[in-house]
Amino acid sequence: MWSLTASEGESTTAHFFLGAGDEGLGTRGIGMRPEESDSELLEDEEDEVPPEPQIIVGICAMTKKSKSKPMTQILERLCRFDYLTVIILGEDVILNEPVENWPSCHCLISFHSK
């Protein structure tokens, strides 16, 4: 979940939050009973943990921009997160395909240059 907040006179800053906060959970967290040992909890978690959903990030930029050193650094850092999948749209797709045929993504980062 993300939020965009600003007070009067402040610039807006986007914040990205993952998971729930610890407020009101106590020392053991939600759904944990004091009589359960840590090994029992780990066994239960292995059986019940669904796969984490992937956030697909599309990069819409010409090859010169997407292969540049700054962009390469940004993409390397994004790819470190297990929950992000990065798709780079090629020039052929950008220039020749209608938008309806582009790969589906949750977030599209687009760069324009003259």
Backbone torsions as a table, in degrees:
resi	resn	phi	psi	omega
1	MET	NA	145.7	176.9
2	TRP	-127.8	157.4	177.4
3	SER	-138.7	152.7	179.3
4	LEU	-127.7	110.0	-176.7
5	THR	-127.9	148.4	176.2
6	ALA	-155.1	136.9	171.9
7	SER	-93.2	168.3	-178.6
8	GLU	-62.7	128.7	180.0
9	GLY	89.0	-5.7	179.6
10	GLU	-104.7	154.4	175.2
11	SER	-81.9	154.0	179.2
12	THR	-81.6	138.1	-179.9
13	THR	-131.0	131.5	177.6
14	ALA	-83.2	137.1	177.8
15	HIS	-122.3	138.3	-179.9
16	PHE	-113.5	122.1	-178.5
17	PHE	-113.2	136.1	176.1
18	LEU	-117.0	131.0	175.7
19	GLY	74.3	-175.1	-178.7
20	ALA	-95.5	153.2	176.1
21	GLY	-76.6	173.7	-177.9
22	ASP	-92.5	0.6	-176.7
23	GLU	-61.7	128.3	173.8
24	GLY	74.5	10.1	-178.0
25	LEU	-92.5	-14.1	-175.3
26	GLY	78.0	-166.8	-176.6
27	THR	-84.0	-21.6	-175.3
28	ARG	-102.3	-21.3	178.8
29	GLY	97.4	178.0	-177.8
30	ILE	-72.5	137.7	172.5
31	GLY	76.4	5.9	180.0
32	MET	-101.6	126.3	178.8
33	ARG	-96.3	141.9	-177.2
34	PRO	-60.4	-26.8	-177.1
35	GLU	-78.5	-11.2	180.0
36	GLU	-81.9	135.9	176.2
37	SER	-82.3	163.7	-179.6
38	ASP	-63.0	-36.0	179.9
39	SER	-67.3	-37.3	176.7
40	GLU	-65.4	-38.3	178.8
41	LEU	-64.2	-41.9	179.8
42	LEU	-63.9	-40.6	178.9
43	GLU	-63.9	-42.5	179.1
44	ASP	-64.5	-41.2	-178.4
45	GLU	-64.5	-37.5	-179.7
46	GLU	-62.2	-36.1	-178.7
47	ASP	-77.4	-32.0	-170.2
48	GLU	-101.7	-9.3	-173.6
49	VAL	-78.0	115.1	175.9
50	PRO	-77.2	158.8	178.2
51	PRO	-64.1	143.7	-179.9
52	GLU	-70.4	137.5	177.8
53	PRO	-68.8	142.9	179.0
54	GLN	-93.0	137.6	172.9
55	ILE	-97.7	119.7	-177.8
56	ILE	-94.5	120.6	179.9
57	VAL	-108.7	121.2	177.3
58	GLY	-97.4	136.0	177.3
59	ILE	-109.3	116.7	-179.5
60	CYS	-108.3	97.6	-178.9
61	ALA	-156.0	152.7	177.4
62	MET	-67.4	158.5	-175.2
63	THR	-55.9	-41.2	-179.4
64	LYS	-57.9	-41.9	-179.7
65	LYS	-74.3	-44.2	-175.5
66	SER	-71.7	-21.1	178.5
67	LYS	-98.4	1.6	-179.2
68	SER	-68.6	158.8	-178.0
69	LYS	-61.1	-46.2	178.6
70	PRO	-61.2	-41.4	179.9
71	MET	-66.4	-39.9	178.0
72	THR	-59.7	-41.8	178.0
73	GLN	-63.1	-43.3	179.3
74	ILE	-62.9	-46.6	-178.1
75	LEU	-65.8	-37.6	177.2
76	GLU	-61.3	-40.0	179.6
77	ARG	-70.2	-37.9	177.4
78	LEU	-65.3	-38.8	-176.6
79	CYS	-71.0	-12.0	177.8
80	ARG	-69.9	-23.0	-178.8
81	PHE	-82.6	128.3	-177.7
82	ASP	-66.2	-26.3	-175.3
83	TYR	-90.8	0.8	178.3
84	LEU	-109.6	135.6	171.4
85	THR	-120.3	124.6	-176.6
86	VAL	-104.1	129.6	176.0
87	ILE	-118.2	125.4	176.5
88	ILE	-100.8	120.3	178.5
89	LEU	-78.6	128.4	179.7
90	GLY	-75.7	164.2	179.5
91	GLU	-59.2	-37.1	-179.8
92	ASP	-60.7	-43.1	178.9
93	VAL	-66.5	-46.3	-177.0
94	ILE	-62.5	-43.5	-173.4
95	LEU	-86.5	-31.2	-169.7
96	ASN	-113.0	-18.5	-176.8
97	GLU	-99.0	141.7	172.2
98	PRO	-67.8	152.3	-176.4
99	VAL	-57.2	-32.7	-179.9
100	GLU	-61.7	-24.5	-178.7
101	ASN	-95.1	-1.4	178.6
102	TRP	-69.4	155.5	176.9
103	PRO	-60.5	143.1	179.6
104	SER	-73.6	138.7	177.8
105	CYS	-148.6	159.1	179.0
106	HIS	-81.4	-30.9	-176.3
107	CYS	-140.5	131.7	179.2
108	LEU	-116.5	122.1	175.7
109	ILE	-104.2	119.6	-174.6
110	SER	-120.7	139.5	178.0
111	PHE	-121.0	139.2	178.1
112	HIS	-125.1	134.6	175.2
113	SER	-144.6	153.9	-179.0
114	LYS	-97.4	NA	NA
